[in-house]
Amino acid sequence: MNTKERKAFRCTEQWKAFSLFMRESIPCCEGCRTDKNLGVHHQRNNEYNRLTPTLFNVLCWECHKKFHQKQFYLPFKYKKKKLSNKWKTQKEILQENLYD
């Protein structure tokens, strides 16, 4: 995905639901543990639209910038295996609501 495609993808209902799910499931930055200005960070550009919790991190804006500048690592990285199953269930509910 190029930058324009990623930006368009972030406007979809699917992304908005996933982003909200991640921020509710991980209520603080995985870098500094703040609960302010949180966003969902993709780990791999080539799998940007593959919405699997293990491929994303919740970061505040400051840690997100540092991460992209490669000045940073994730000291408080959450274990996300359990989130994957929870997201799968959440995604199924969302799809049912969209198509009813």
C-alpha positions as a LaTeX table, in Angstrom:
\begin{tabular}{lrrr}
\hline
Residue & $x$ (\AA) & $y$ (\AA) & $z$ (\AA) \\
\hline
Met1 & 0.00 & 0.00 & 0.00 \\
Asn2 & 1.24 & 3.45 & $-0.81$ \\
Thr3 & 0.70 & 6.49 & 1.42 \\
Lys4 & $-2.52$ & 7.52 & $-0.33$ \\
Glu5 & $-3.99$ & 4.01 & $-0.02$ \\
Arg6 & $-3.04$ & 3.80 & 3.68 \\
Lys7 & $-4.67$ & 7.16 & 4.34 \\
Ala8 & $-7.85$ & 6.02 & 2.57 \\
Phe9 & $-7.83$ & 2.74 & 4.51 \\
Arg10 & $-7.67$ & 4.63 & 7.81 \\
Cys11 & $-11.01$ & 6.25 & 6.87 \\
Thr12 & $-12.84$ & 2.92 & 6.59 \\
Glu13 & $-15.27$ & 1.65 & 9.22 \\
Gln14 & $-13.18$ & $-1.51$ & 9.49 \\
Trp15 & $-10.06$ & 0.47 & 10.49 \\
Lys16 & $-12.01$ & 2.72 & 12.86 \\
Ala17 & $-13.47$ & $-0.31$ & 14.66 \\
Phe18 & $-10.07$ & $-2.00$ & 14.88 \\
Ser19 & $-8.34$ & 1.15 & 16.11 \\
Leu20 & $-10.96$ & 1.67 & 18.80 \\
Phe21 & $-10.72$ & $-2.00$ & 19.82 \\
Met22 & $-6.93$ & $-1.74$ & 20.18 \\
Arg23 & $-7.05$ & 1.51 & 22.18 \\
Glu24 & $-9.71$ & 0.10 & 24.51 \\
Ser25 & $-7.84$ & $-3.19$ & 24.94 \\
Ile26 & $-4.46$ & $-1.53$ & 25.56 \\
Pro27 & $-5.31$ & 1.65 & 27.48 \\
Cys28 & $-1.80$ & 3.12 & 27.60 \\
Cys29 & 1.23 & 3.69 & 25.38 \\
Glu30 & 3.42 & 0.61 & 24.95 \\
Gly31 & 6.41 & 2.93 & 25.02 \\
Cys32 & 5.98 & 5.24 & 28.00 \\
Arg33 & 2.66 & 4.12 & 29.55 \\
Thr34 & 0.92 & 7.47 & 29.16 \\
Asp35 & $-2.79$ & 7.39 & 28.45 \\
Lys36 & $-2.74$ & 10.64 & 26.42 \\
Asn37 & $-2.80$ & 11.07 & 22.61 \\
Leu38 & $-2.92$ & 7.35 & 21.80 \\
Gly39 & $-2.92$ & 5.95 & 18.31 \\
Val40 & $-2.50$ & 2.58 & 16.67 \\
His41 & 0.85 & 2.01 & 14.97 \\
His42 & 1.41 & $-0.54$ & 12.21 \\
Gln43 & 4.56 & $-2.64$ & 12.48 \\
Arg44 & 4.79 & $-3.59$ & 8.79 \\
Asn45 & 3.78 & $-1.45$ & 5.80 \\
Asn46 & 3.31 & $-4.48$ & 3.57 \\
Glu47 & 0.61 & $-5.87$ & 5.90 \\
Tyr48 & $-1.11$ & $-2.59$ & 6.69 \\
Asn49 & $-4.66$ & $-3.80$ & 6.05 \\
Arg50 & $-4.21$ & $-7.15$ & 7.79 \\
Leu51 & $-5.94$ & $-6.27$ & 11.04 \\
Thr52 & $-4.32$ & $-8.62$ & 13.50 \\
Pro53 & $-3.53$ & $-7.23$ & 16.97 \\
Thr54 & $-0.05$ & $-8.79$ & 17.01 \\
Leu55 & 0.92 & $-6.64$ & 14.00 \\
Phe56 & 0.08 & $-3.32$ & 15.69 \\
Asn57 & 1.12 & $-1.30$ & 18.73 \\
Val58 & $-0.68$ & 1.34 & 20.75 \\
Leu59 & 1.61 & 4.35 & 21.05 \\
Cys60 & 1.32 & 7.97 & 22.08 \\
Trp61 & 2.25 & 10.54 & 19.44 \\
Glu62 & 5.69 & 11.23 & 20.95 \\
Cys63 & 6.68 & 7.55 & 21.09 \\
His64 & 5.26 & 7.01 & 17.59 \\
Lys65 & 7.56 & 9.73 & 16.21 \\
Lys66 & 10.57 & 8.28 & 18.07 \\
Phe67 & 9.71 & 4.80 & 16.80 \\
His68 & 9.78 & 6.01 & 13.18 \\
Gln69 & 13.06 & 7.81 & 13.81 \\
Lys70 & 14.42 & 4.48 & 15.09 \\
Gln71 & 15.32 & 6.06 & 18.43 \\
Phe72 & 13.05 & 3.85 & 20.42 \\
Tyr73 & 12.02 & 0.36 & 21.45 \\
Leu74 & 8.88 & $-0.91$ & 23.19 \\
Pro75 & 9.67 & $-1.63$ & 26.84 \\
Phe76 & 6.04 & $-2.30$ & 27.82 \\
Lys77 & 4.90 & $-4.33$ & 24.83 \\
Tyr78 & 1.64 & $-6.13$ & 25.59 \\
Lys79 & 1.12 & $-9.81$ & 24.92 \\
Lys80 & $-1.45$ & $-9.71$ & 22.15 \\
Lys81 & $-2.18$ & $-13.38$ & 21.41 \\
Lys82 & $-5.36$ & $-13.26$ & 23.51 \\
Leu83 & $-6.40$ & $-10.02$ & 21.79 \\
Ser84 & $-6.37$ & $-11.78$ & 18.42 \\
Asn85 & $-9.19$ & $-14.11$ & 19.49 \\
Lys86 & $-11.10$ & $-11.26$ & 21.11 \\
Trp87 & $-10.76$ & $-9.16$ & 17.91 \\
Lys88 & $-11.93$ & $-12.09$ & 15.78 \\
Thr89 & $-15.13$ & $-12.24$ & 17.83 \\
Gln90 & $-15.53$ & $-8.45$ & 17.75 \\
Lys91 & $-15.00$ & $-8.43$ & 13.96 \\
Glu92 & $-17.68$ & $-11.10$ & 13.47 \\
Ile93 & $-20.16$ & $-9.05$ & 15.52 \\
Leu94 & $-19.29$ & $-5.93$ & 13.52 \\
Gln95 & $-19.79$ & $-7.75$ & 10.21 \\
Glu96 & $-23.17$ & $-9.09$ & 11.35 \\
Asn97 & $-24.28$ & $-5.57$ & 12.26 \\
Leu98 & $-23.11$ & $-4.16$ & 8.94 \\
Tyr99 & $-25.02$ & $-6.72$ & 6.89 \\
Asp100 & $-28.28$ & $-6.93$ & 8.89 \\
\hline
\end{tabular}
